[in-house]
């Protein structure tokens, strides 16, 4: 892999963003993008991708228990398609069924106030998603060896 990986936890109002370290081993929460329009959000994501020299973007897609897309998942899949057409880099869809729940649990265990949780939940969910993706990719690489 060359370059870092960005991950997106896409919601109707906000997009949580995380970035990997240059070696693609760990994920760090980066920022939250207020979503005013798809065009503006894609532009901001591309700015972040350039500034962090990201070669890949992972978009969390919510699936239902049977593995099909939820209504929200369909909207996010369309956003991922728009990003892929615009970005000129690899855009990967990744199952994000439990990332927000995991992020919320981590914040509760850390005794973070409700007001502060709202400000970091989305980018922490993106970091959980990205760490899961990085570990999944490593497992796949290890099996291939």
ZIWODA-V183299 format. One record per residue. N is the residue number from 1. RES is the residue in one letter. SS is DSSP state (H for helix, E for strand, - for the rest). PSI is psi in radians with two decimals (none if undefined). D_LAST is the distance of its C-alpha to the last C-alpha in whole Angstrom. Layout:
((N,RES,SS,PSI,D_LAST) (N,RES,SS,PSI,D_LAST))
This chain:
((1,X,-,2.42,16) (2,X,-,2.33,19) (3,X,-,2.92,22) (4,X,E,3.00,22) (5,X,E,2.33,22) (6,X,E,2.58,26) (7,X,E,2.53,26) (8,X,E,2.24,29) (9,X,E,1.72,31) (10,X,E,2.19,34) (11,X,-,3.09,37) (12,X,-,-0.61,40) (13,X,-,-0.51,42) (14,X,E,2.70,39) (15,X,E,2.04,35) (16,X,E,2.43,33) (17,X,E,2.36,31) (18,X,E,2.80,28) (19,X,E,2.55,26) (20,X,E,2.87,23) (21,X,-,2.94,23) (22,X,-,-0.44,22) (23,X,-,-0.10,18) (24,X,-,0.62,18) (25,X,-,-0.76,18) (26,X,-,2.73,21) (27,X,E,2.45,24) (28,X,E,2.38,28) (29,X,E,2.46,30) (30,X,E,-1.09,32) (31,X,E,3.06,35) (32,X,E,2.30,37) (33,X,E,2.17,38) (34,X,E,2.24,42) (35,X,-,1.73,41) (36,X,-,-0.58,44) (37,X,-,2.77,43) (38,X,H,-0.71,40) (39,X,H,-0.81,41) (40,X,H,-0.71,41) (41,X,H,-0.79,38) (42,X,H,-0.73,36) (43,X,H,-0.77,38) (44,X,H,-0.70,37) (45,X,H,-0.74,33) (46,X,H,-0.65,33) (47,X,H,-0.80,35) (48,X,H,-0.74,33) (49,X,H,-0.75,30) (50,X,H,-0.81,31) (51,X,H,-0.46,33) (52,X,-,0.12,29) (53,X,-,0.77,27) (54,X,E,2.40,25) (55,X,E,-0.08,23) (56,X,E,2.56,23) (57,X,E,2.26,25) (58,X,E,2.21,24) (59,X,E,2.16,27) (60,X,E,2.21,27) (61,X,E,2.16,29) (62,X,-,2.20,31) (63,X,E,2.76,30) (64,X,-,3.13,32) (65,X,-,-0.45,32) (66,X,-,-0.05,31) (67,X,-,0.06,29) (68,X,-,2.87,31) (69,X,E,2.41,32) (70,X,-,3.01,35) (71,X,H,-0.76,38) (72,X,H,-0.67,37) (73,X,H,-0.67,33) (74,X,H,-0.73,35) (75,X,H,-0.74,37) (76,X,H,-0.62,34) (77,X,H,-0.70,32) (78,X,H,-0.69,35) (79,X,H,-0.74,34) (80,X,H,-0.69,31) (81,X,H,-0.75,32) (82,X,H,-0.80,34) (83,X,H,-0.75,32) (84,X,H,-0.71,29) (85,X,H,-0.53,32) (86,X,H,-0.57,34) (87,X,H,-0.60,31) (88,X,-,0.45,29) (89,X,-,2.97,26) (90,X,E,2.28,23) (91,X,E,2.08,25) (92,X,E,2.33,22) (93,X,E,2.32,24) (94,X,E,2.41,23) (95,X,E,2.13,25) (96,X,-,0.49,27) (97,X,-,-0.69,29) (98,X,-,0.18,29) (99,X,H,-0.77,29) (100,X,H,-0.68,33) (101,X,H,-0.77,34) (102,X,H,-0.78,31) (103,X,H,-0.77,32) (104,X,H,-0.74,36) (105,X,H,-0.75,35) (106,X,H,-0.77,34) (107,X,H,-0.66,37) (108,X,H,-0.75,39) (109,X,H,-0.53,38) (110,X,-,0.05,38) (111,X,-,0.70,42) (112,X,-,2.35,42) (113,X,-,2.73,45) (114,X,H,-0.76,45) (115,X,H,-0.80,46) (116,X,H,-0.62,43) (117,X,H,-0.74,41) (118,X,H,-0.64,42) (119,X,H,-0.37,41) (120,X,H,-0.22,37) (121,X,H,-0.81,36) (122,X,H,-0.77,35) (123,X,H,-0.52,33) (124,X,H,-0.67,32) (125,X,H,-0.68,31) (126,X,H,-0.66,29) (127,X,H,-0.69,27) (128,X,H,-0.79,26) (129,X,H,-0.84,25) (130,X,H,-0.74,23) (131,X,H,-0.71,21) (132,X,H,-0.76,20) (133,X,H,-0.83,19) (134,X,H,-0.73,17) (135,X,H,-0.67,15) (136,X,H,-0.71,15) (137,X,H,-0.68,13) (138,X,H,-0.74,11) (139,X,H,-0.74,10) (140,X,H,-0.73,9) (141,X,H,-0.73,6) (142,X,H,-0.67,5) (143,X,H,-0.61,5) (144,X,H,-0.44,4) (145,X,-,none,0))
